[in-house]
Amino acid sequence: MGLHRLGKDKDFEEDKIYSFDFENKHIIVVKKKGKYYALEGICTHEYADLGYGILTEDVIVCPLHLSQFDIYTGKVLNPPAERDLKKYNVKVIEEEVFVEL
């Protein structure tokens, strides 16, 4: 557990999905209205990389079977997925972005 550097704040575009791997975890990060949201990066229905998903408004859509998840909370919004995505804390420290795992 601890903080893992993702990069410089200025290098992240709004409304774009970024993928990272730390401590045997695959996570996705989205910058929305200047805030960062980090979630488990593998769909909870079947193994699908949400880094290749579609971001629409406040929802990430799985590229495999189209399950949808709220990017702010990780809450599953429709089947076939039934389990929420795990959410991780993101911190910006002196213009550097970190995720807490």
Legacy VTK file of the C-alpha trace (Angstrom):
# vtk DataFile Version 3.0
C-alpha trace
ASCII
DATASET POLYDATA
POINTS 101 float
0.000 0.000 0.000
1.111 3.520 -0.618
1.205 6.349 -3.135
2.137 5.657 -6.746
3.034 8.451 -9.152
0.865 8.707 -12.255
2.465 11.771 -13.846
2.231 15.536 -14.030
-1.185 17.159 -13.768
-0.600 19.159 -16.967
-0.096 15.927 -18.953
-3.611 14.588 -18.278
-6.384 15.578 -20.674
-9.962 15.959 -19.510
-12.414 13.150 -20.332
-9.781 10.649 -21.414
-9.155 7.186 -19.941
-5.622 6.421 -18.737
-4.478 2.932 -17.720
-1.832 1.998 -15.156
-0.490 -1.161 -13.523
0.775 -1.163 -9.920
1.116 -3.928 -7.329
-0.553 -6.486 -9.636
-3.532 -4.150 -10.025
-4.773 -2.670 -13.300
-6.450 0.703 -12.768
-7.998 3.374 -14.925
-7.858 7.098 -14.224
-10.099 9.813 -15.617
-9.727 13.566 -15.148
-13.146 15.215 -15.058
-13.690 18.926 -14.404
-10.198 19.184 -12.915
-10.644 16.269 -10.482
-9.246 12.751 -10.778
-11.099 9.462 -10.419
-9.351 6.088 -10.233
-11.114 2.754 -10.516
-10.352 -0.920 -10.859
-9.500 -1.295 -14.550
-10.927 -4.745 -15.293
-14.663 -5.239 -15.817
-16.279 -7.179 -12.988
-18.370 -9.260 -15.404
-15.649 -10.849 -17.538
-12.008 -10.013 -18.043
-12.095 -6.889 -20.202
-9.715 -3.936 -19.987
-11.755 -0.826 -19.236
-8.861 1.262 -20.546
-10.319 0.409 -23.964
-13.814 1.323 -22.821
-15.939 4.229 -23.944
-16.336 7.296 -21.737
-19.732 8.965 -22.074
-20.531 11.833 -19.720
-20.046 10.272 -16.268
-20.076 6.629 -17.350
-17.443 4.162 -18.537
-18.799 1.500 -20.875
-17.074 -1.888 -21.016
-15.811 -2.659 -24.530
-16.773 -6.337 -24.288
-20.386 -6.681 -23.115
-21.309 -2.998 -22.596
-21.704 -3.025 -18.820
-21.676 0.529 -17.507
-20.036 1.974 -14.393
-20.238 5.393 -12.736
-16.774 6.980 -12.989
-17.178 8.856 -9.699
-18.130 5.884 -7.522
-17.429 2.706 -9.524
-21.075 1.688 -9.061
-22.325 -0.755 -11.689
-25.218 0.795 -13.607
-26.434 -2.104 -15.755
-25.890 -5.810 -16.428
-24.271 -8.067 -17.270
-21.855 -6.830 -14.561
-23.256 -7.168 -11.052
-20.349 -6.021 -8.864
-19.120 -2.443 -8.490
-15.581 -1.457 -9.422
-13.194 -0.710 -6.571
-12.451 3.006 -6.230
-9.022 4.398 -5.333
-8.043 7.773 -3.881
-6.111 10.182 -6.087
-3.999 13.027 -4.734
-2.357 15.956 -6.496
0.788 17.069 -4.671
2.804 19.958 -6.111
1.334 19.393 -9.607
2.154 15.642 -9.517
-0.682 13.100 -9.580
-0.614 10.032 -7.317
-2.956 7.116 -6.719
-3.239 5.508 -3.295
-3.321 1.713 -3.394
LINES 1 102
101 0 1 2 3 4 5 6 7 8 9 10 11 12 13 14 15 16 17 18 19 20 21 22 23 24 25 26 27 28 29 30 31 32 33 34 35 36 37 38 39 40 41 42 43 44 45 46 47 48 49 50 51 52 53 54 55 56 57 58 59 60 61 62 63 64 65 66 67 68 69 70 71 72 73 74 75 76 77 78 79 80 81 82 83 84 85 86 87 88 89 90 91 92 93 94 95 96 97 98 99 100
